[in-house]
Every structure is written in structure tokens, then in C-alpha cells.
């Protein structure tokens, strides 16, 4: 692995604004802001049909910028929208099923790792990454200390890459990268 390949990169997570055109504009600007590896598009409370149209609008924007489009929600919609991967926030069994069904055709990542034991369980089926944090729960300017501690522990022991939810202040990305 080269030094260039072994570096921290940004992962963007779309907020719960369901206006696809507004998201497209904001996303286009955000993708110009740095070295973005991927964008996670959560379903939030959108019904299936609306979420599919939403993802079909945004996935090409993400991919054209050179980032991977990861869908958190319905796996069928991820396929229909030609996304690059899936983010599974459910139980370990759901992560294992997605890894079995979709790897290596798609990126598969697991979230909902809020302690060491759960993180190890989620990592057991071999997802492409593990996520520490909550899409809608980490709303302070700084990254949550628990997420930072979990990521530092994980990175010191496990080869599976991790993503860490930063705070609302972009400066929190420095603390996340240092883990």
C-alpha cells in the first residue's frame, strides 16, 4: 500500500432534506471541498418510491465527482440507482447477509457500532468498513469522544477501515483524522 492509499479521506453524509435539487446543489459544492472518498445517502423517512427518485438524481452527481455513492436504506434501491455500495445500520445479521450477497460487486459497510463488542461483531462478517457515530445524533461542534475512542482502539487492532462521524464544525475532522 502506498502512502497515498493509506490516508484519511472525507465521507459526506446527506442530511434529511428530501428536496433533491437543493441536495444536488449543496452536494456539488461539498464535493469540491476536499478529498471525498464517498457519500452516504440515508433514506431517513422517505417512502421507497420517493427515495429511489432521490437517489437516482444524486448518485450520478456523486460518481461524477469521483466519490462512491453508498445507500443507507433499501438494498434494492441501491441496485436500481446504480450506487457503488450499501451502508447497513441494522443488526449484525443484516450486515452479514449484505456482505454475503453483495461483496465484492458492491461496497458494504456496517454502522451502529456503539461499543467494542458490537464493533467486533459487526466486523466479523468482513464488511469493507465500519462506521462509528450516528447520522442524526452527533450534533455538537466537536466529534463525540466515544466515537473517537472507539476509532482509535479499532485502528490500533483491526485491518478493516473505519469511518468516524465528525462534529458540526469542520475543524472536528482534524481530531477524527488523528485517531
N, C-alpha and C positions, 0 to 999 in steps of 0.2 A: 504494500500500500504506500503510495507516495504521500508526501506531506500535504499536497494539495487535496488528496482524497480524504485525509484524516483531519478534518477541520469542522468547526461548528458552523452550521448554516441556519438560516431562519426558516421557521414554519409559520405560516399565517393561518389563522382560524377565522372564518367568516362569522360575523355577529348574526343576531336573529332578525335582521332587516330582510323581509321577504320581497322587497322591490328589486327585481333582477337588474333593471337598468341602473338603479342607484348603486347596487353592489358592484356591477360591472365597472362603473366609473371609478369608484373607490378602490376596487381591486387592481385595476390597470395602474393607478397611481402608486399603490402599495408595492406592486411587483417591480416597480422602477427603483424602489428604495434600498435595495441591498441584495445580498446573495440568498435568494429564496429557493429552498430545496423543494418545498411542497406547500400546498394549500389544502386545509381540511374544510370540507363543506358539510356542516351538520344539517340534519333535517329539521331540527327543533320541532315545532308543532305543525309544520306544513303537511297537508294531505298528500298522498302519494302522487297524484297527477300534477299538482302544482309544483311539488319538489322535483319531479322529473323535468318539467319545463325549465325550472330554475337552474338545475344542473346542466341541462343541455345548452343554456345560454352562457354559463360561466366556465365550464370545463375547457372549451377551446381557448378562452382568454388565458387561462392558467397555463395550458400546454404551450401556447404560442410564446409565452414568456420564458419557457424552458423549465418550468416547475412541474411537479407531479400533482395531479388532481386526485385527492383522496376523499371518498364519500363516506360520511358517518351517517348511517341510517339504513336504507334499504339496499341490499346487495344487488337486487335485480336492476334497480335504477342506476347503480354504478356501471353495470354492464351496458345498459341501454344508452347511457350518456357517454360511453367510451372513456370512462375515467381510468386512471392509472392504478387505482387501488382502493382499499377499504379501510376504514377505521372502525374497529369493533369496541364498543364501550360496554358490552354486556358481560355475562358470566364467562368464566374460563372455557366452558364447553362451547360457547359461541365462537370464541377466538380459535379454539382447536378445530372446529368444523370449517371455519373460513380458511384457515391455513391449509387444511387438507383439500378443500375444494378448489381454491383459487391460486395457491402458490405452485409454480413460480410465474404463472400468467399475470398475476396482479400483485401489487404490494399489499401486504396485510399487516396492520398494526393493532395493538391492543391497548386499551385505556382502563380506567377505573382501578388503577394500582395505587391504593392509598396506604399500604404498609408493605414491609419487606416480604412477608409471607405471601400476600396476594400477588406482589410483583413477580416473585419466583414462580408461582403457579401460572400466571399469565405468560411468562417467558418459556415455560416448559414445552408447549407445542411448537415453539420456534417461529414466532412472528418476526417480521422484518424490523420492527421497532416496538418499544413500549413507551407509553405516554404517562407522565406524572403531572397531574393537575385536573382541573375541571373547566370545561368550556365556558360555563356561565357563572362559576363560583369564585374565581380568583379575580377580584375587582379592586384590589388595593394597588397603589403605585408600584410597590415592590413585589417581587416573586414571593410566593408563600414559602416560609422557611422549611416546612415539612417537605415540600416538593424538592427544594434544593438539597436537603439532607438525603432524601431517597435517591436522587440522581447521582450525587457524589458517591454514595455507597454502591449503587448499581454499576457506575462506570469503573469503579475500582475492582470489581469482581467479574462482571458479566460482559461477554462479547457482543451481545445484541445491543444495537444503538438505542439510545433513549431520547425522547423529546421532553422538554420541561416547559410548563406554562409559565411565562413571564408575567410581570405585573402590567398595569395600565401605562406606566411610564416606560418609554422606550429604553431608558437608561438601565432598566432592570435586566435587559438582555446581557449586559456585562456580567452580572452575578450568575446568571444562568450558564453562560459560556464557561465561566471559571470552574463550575462543578465538573 
